[in-house]
Amino acid sequence: METEYKYRLDDVSLIQEIIDDPMLDEYVDRDSLEKIRMHAVYFDTDDMDLRQSGIAYRIRYENDRITATIKWDNHVENGRHSREEFNLVITDERFAEHPNIEAFESSDAYDVLLKAAGHKELHKKVEMDFTRKLIKVDTGNSISALSFDEGVIHGLHGDKDVLEMELEWYYGNSEDFQDIAESLAEKYSLEPEDISKLQRGFLPDDEPEK
């Protein structure tokens, strides 16, 4: 299960301002800040069976690492996204170019994919390129990751800029995680982002899906 808060940023200067915020002093080691180059490709059938079933099939290049991810059963409320997620490290770049559902056969994701799309071929639909700045947040009672994404979505209807803040809960006290997210959002007047990057890639504009 993945749980995270997502907020859209209006100004790139907010990234460093939030990272340096004194309220995070006791929770973060700023020397451990990671900078990750991301290239993400989302796949679906020609009939868009996965999209219609609320499933995302993603291949993501993270610096020198390749990960295949399936996400489904998404619930969103006021910027808080909760969904089932399964990740698989990929060592064969040929699979990254032509993925199928068989690699997930030993996971719950396989049944989800099989029910939605059977063994239909998957093709590239949406791509993204962005840089992520990520820093771990350790309150002593919980661990989460504060990240900032800056880049572009290459969607079905053209390119869209990405400038987002996410706080993803790893484990521990979820109230800590919630308090930090809501405190940062209030201090910097951040608007909750209920639309995922993938949804934005499908839409002609950034209006919520009906």
N, C-alpha and C positions, 0 to 999 in steps of 0.2 A: 504494500500500500504506500503510495506517495501522497504526502500532504505538504502543501506549500501555500504561501501568500504571494500574490503577484500584484505589482503596481506599475503603472506606466509613468515614466519620468518625462518632464517637459524640457529639461535642460541638462546637457551632458555634464555641466559643472557640478551638479548635485551628487554625482558618483563619488568624487573625492571628498566632498563636504560630508557626506554620510559616513564614509569609511573613517574619516578623522573625528567623527562626533565623540565628544567626551563621554556620552552615555554608554559607549561601547568599550571604554578603556579597560574595564575589569574583565571583559568577556572575550576579547580578541587579541591575537598576536599579529600585529600588522606586518611584521617581517615575513609571515607565512603566506601573505597574499599571493594567490596564483593567477596567472594570466593564461587563458586557454583559447586557442583558435578553434572555432567550431564551424564545421560544414555539415549541415543536416539535410538528408533527403527523405521525403515521405512517399511511400508507395501505396498504391491501391489497384484494384482491378479496373478494367475499362468501364465497368458498370457502377463503379464507386461503391461496391458492397461494404467495404470497411467503414467508409465515412457514414453511410446510411445506418450502420450498426453502432456508431459511436466509438470506433476503434481507430487508433493511430498505430501505424507500422513505420518505424523510423530507423534509418541507418545514419549514425552520426560519427564523423571523424573529429576526434578531440586531440589536437596536436598529433601525436603519432599513434593514437589508439583508435580502434574502430569498435563501436558498440551497436548492436541491434536491440531495439526496444519496442515492446508492445504495451500500449496503454488502453484501458477500457473502463467502463462503468464510472464515468466522471461525474462528480457532484461539485457544483460551484455555488458559493454564497459570499457576496461582499468581498471578492478577491481571494477567498480561500478555496483552493482546488484540492479535492481528494479523489484519488482514482487508484485502481489496481494497476500494477506495473511489473513487468518482467524484463530483465536486462540480460544480454548474452554478449560476451566478448567475442569478436570476430577476428580470426587469424588469416582468412582467405579473402583477398580483395575481390575475387571473382564472385563470391557470394554477395558482397556488398553492392555489386553492380546488378546482380540478378537474384535477389532474395526470394525465398519461398517459405512455406510454413513448416516444413519438415524439421528445421533446426530447433523448433520449439516443442517437439513431440513429447518430451518428458516433463512439460510444464502445463499449468492450467491454461496458459495462453494458447496452447495448441487447439484445445477444444473450442475456445472462443473464436479463433480464426477459422477453424474448419466449419463451424456452424454459420459464420457470416459469409464466407467466400468459397468454401470448398477448396478445390485444388486449382482454381483459376490462376492464370499468370498475373503477376504483379508488375506494375510499371511506375516510373517516376511521375509524380504529380506536382509536388511543391518542394522547392529547395530553399535553404537559408544559409547565409554566411554572416557570422558575427563573432565578436570577441567577448569572452566572459571574464570578468574579474570576480574571484571567489575567495572568501575568507571564512574560516570556521568560527562559530560562535559557541563558546563553552561557558555556561552559567554556573557550572558545578552540579546542576541538577538536570541539565539537558544539553544535547549537542544539536546544532543546526548549522546550515550553510547560508550565508548572505552572499548573493551574487548579483552582478550587474551585467546586462547584455546590451551591446551596442553593435548594430549592423543592419542587414537588409533581408527581407523576405522576398524571394522570387516566386510570386504567386501566379495563379491562373489568369489574373487580370492586371498584371504588371507588378512592379516593385513597390515595397512598402518599407519604411524605416522601422527599425526596432530600437527602442530605448526603454528598458525595463529593469525593475528591481524585483528580486525574488528572495524569499526566506523559506528554505526548505527544512522541515523537521526531520532529524535523523532518529533520535531516540531520547528517552528520558521524560521529564515533566513537560507536557504539551502546553501548560499554562504559561511557562516561561517563554516559549516560542511565540505564542499568541501575543503576550504582553509586549515583547520587543517589536514585533511586526506592527502592532497597532500604535505603539509609541512613536516609532519612526514615521509612520504614515501621517499621524496627527501633527507632528512637529514640522514636517516638510510639505504638508497639505497635498499628499499623494492620493490620486484617485485609484480605487481598486480596479484591477484589470480582470474582468470575467471572461474575456475572449482569449483563447490560446493562440500561440503563434500560427499553428496549423489552421485554425479557423480563419484567422486573418488572411492567410494565404489563399483560401478558397473564396472569400467574399470580395465583391467588387468595391466595397468600401469597408469602414470599420464599424458599421452598425451591427448590433447583436443579431444573431440568427433568430428567426421566428419559428 
